[in-house]
Amino acid sequence: MLYNALKLLHLLSIIVWVGGMVFAHFFLRPAAQALEPAQRVPLLHGVLQRFLAAVGAAVVIVLTTGLAMIGMVSMGGGFAMPWDWTFMSGVGILMMALYAYLYLSLLSRLDSAVAAGDWTAGGAALARIRAIVGINLLLGTAIVVAVLLW
């Protein structure tokens, strides 16, 4: 029962993270492009602040539940982690590192640009954020495909 609860929390957190990236990348950003930079940059800044805070919680939950599930399965010795779990763990750690870079470096650049009203710098920060989100979206999709198909 505990394992199933951990797996549910793990999956729900991944849905928030990957689903949020799909929404931001394919729906919010294209719609916001119709706005002037003075409207678009602060809007996307506000959305990203909220989304990245939720992703931060999701990252903690994904990491904690993933480690707990691995620990539960490996108890008793003789554990060899399946290749899809190894792939999921490695790529997941890479995704978390990219999230940390985005949150700790790129978001602060966007914060500064918005505070200064520098829409050009804000647009540049958003472009870099979009690139990292795109990479993480591809990595997250690869994890889902690998785990479900193999």
PASEZA-350555 format. One line per field, with one value per residue (C-alpha): residue in three letters; residue number from 0; x, y, z. Coordinates in steps of 0.5 Angstrom, whole numbers. Example, Ala and Ser with C-alpha at 12.3 -4.5 7.8 and 13.67 -1.06 7.14 Angstrom:
<sites>
r c(Ala Ser);
k c(0 1);
px c(25 27);
py c(-9 -2);
pz c(16 14);
</sites>
This chain:
<sites>
r c(Met Leu Tyr Asn Ala Leu Lys Leu Leu His Leu Leu Ser Ile Ile Val Trp Val Gly Gly Met Val Phe Ala His Phe Phe Leu Arg Pro Ala Ala Gln Ala Leu Glu Pro Ala Gln Arg Val Pro Leu Leu His Gly Val Leu Gln Arg Phe Leu Ala Ala Val Gly Ala Ala Val Val Ile Val Leu Thr Thr Gly Leu Ala Met Ile Gly Met Val Ser Met Gly Gly Gly Phe Ala Met Pro Trp Asp Trp Thr Phe Met Ser Gly Val Gly Ile Leu Met Met Ala Leu Tyr Ala Tyr Leu Tyr Leu Ser Leu Leu Ser Arg Leu Asp Ser Ala Val Ala Ala Gly Asp Trp Thr Ala Gly Gly Ala Ala Leu Ala Arg Ile Arg Ala Ile Val Gly Ile Asn Leu Leu Leu Gly Thr Ala Ile Val Val Ala Val Leu Leu Trp);
k c(0 1 2 3 4 5 6 7 8 9 10 11 12 13 14 15 16 17 18 19 20 21 22 23 24 25 26 27 28 29 30 31 32 33 34 35 36 37 38 39 40 41 42 43 44 45 46 47 48 49 50 51 52 53 54 55 56 57 58 59 60 61 62 63 64 65 66 67 68 69 70 71 72 73 74 75 76 77 78 79 80 81 82 83 84 85 86 87 88 89 90 91 92 93 94 95 96 97 98 99 100 101 102 103 104 105 106 107 108 109 110 111 112 113 114 115 116 117 118 119 120 121 122 123 124 125 126 127 128 129 130 131 132 133 134 135 136 137 138 139 140 141 142 143 144 145 146 147 148 149);
px c(0 6 9 3 2 9 8 2 5 11 7 2 9 11 4 5 12 11 4 6 12 7 2 7 11 5 0 1 8 5 -2 3 7 1 2 7 14 11 5 8 15 11 6 10 15 9 7 14 15 8 10 17 15 10 16 21 16 15 22 23 17 19 26 24 19 23 29 24 21 28 30 24 25 32 31 33 39 41 38 39 36 32 35 29 29 37 35 29 34 39 35 31 37 39 32 33 40 37 31 36 40 34 31 37 40 36 30 34 36 28 27 32 30 22 24 28 23 28 24 29 33 27 26 33 32 25 28 34 28 24 30 31 24 24 30 27 20 24 28 21 18 24 23 15 16 22 18 12 14 20);
py c(0 5 3 5 11 13 11 16 22 21 20 26 31 29 30 37 38 35 38 45 45 43 48 53 51 50 54 60 62 63 66 71 73 77 82 88 86 91 86 80 80 81 76 71 73 72 65 63 65 61 55 54 54 48 45 46 42 37 36 35 30 26 25 23 18 15 14 11 6 4 3 -1 -6 -6 -9 -16 -16 -18 -12 -10 -4 -5 -1 3 5 7 11 14 16 19 23 25 28 31 35 37 40 44 46 48 52 55 57 60 63 65 67 72 75 75 78 84 85 86 90 95 95 92 88 87 83 80 77 75 71 68 66 62 59 57 53 50 48 45 41 38 37 32 29 28 25 21 18 17 13 9 7 5 2 -3);
pz c(0 2 -5 -9 -5 -7 -14 -14 -11 -16 -22 -20 -19 -26 -29 -26 -28 -35 -37 -34 -39 -45 -43 -43 -49 -54 -51 -47 -50 -57 -55 -51 -57 -59 -53 -53 -50 -44 -43 -45 -41 -34 -35 -37 -31 -26 -29 -29 -22 -20 -24 -22 -15 -16 -20 -14 -10 -15 -16 -8 -9 -15 -12 -5 -7 -13 -8 -3 -8 -10 -3 -2 -8 -6 1 2 -2 -9 -12 -19 -22 -28 -34 -35 -28 -29 -35 -31 -25 -30 -34 -28 -25 -31 -31 -24 -26 -31 -27 -22 -27 -30 -23 -20 -26 -31 -27 -23 -30 -32 -25 -26 -33 -30 -24 -29 -34 -39 -44 -49 -43 -41 -48 -48 -41 -43 -50 -46 -41 -47 -49 -43 -42 -49 -47 -41 -44 -49 -43 -39 -46 -47 -40 -41 -47 -45 -38 -42 -48 -45);
</sites>
